[in-house]
Amino acid sequence: MPSGRCLVACSALLVLSSFFSFACAGDPPDKEMQQAQGAIDAARAAGADAYARDEFTAAQDALKKAQEAVSQRDYRLALNYALDSRERAQNSAREAADQKATARTDAQRALASDTAAINEARAKLRAAEGPRVPPKAHAAERRAIAEAETAVQKARTAFADGNYLDTLETLKPVKPRLAAAIRELEAPSGPPARRRK
């Protein structure tokens, strides 16, 4: 059976631990919320708002919930949200780095592919033009090639600025337009020749 001193000591320890846990629960998690905000800022700088939008938005939402919990003096809930926010922000920064690298590779490929398609379309246009072909005969195809060249130039600028998603978005309509122009240039001009009997 425990002695009286032991019971008093245990009771004192219990009271002290309760006091400290209450004191901890009684303070807003300012440090953790600052860390979460710092992680969100770092994630934004890494491009998470563009390349890992869902996780980044979840991090921002969790921080807002932490702030709301603080205003309601629910510091334990605020702490949970602040920690969740920080973790999600860090995850979004890692995800953004991966997605950005993938987008960069995709943008490089698209630029190379569309540049090759422009060169092919130009070659087909030169082959289709001739002394007997009226100047206005391939106006639509010339316009399609010129628009493709403008889009590729704009995409190159976006790529140089590190805006790989903008690069891909700008290049999206280029390939179908060039393919249509090439089909028109390859189509036989004029009525088909009659066969002799």
PyMOL commands that set and color helices and strands:
alter all, ss='L'
color gray80, all
select helices_A, chain A and resi 4-25+30-45+48-51+53-71+75-128+139-160+164-171+174-186
alter helices_A, ss='H'
color red, helices_A
deselect
rebuild
show_as cartoon
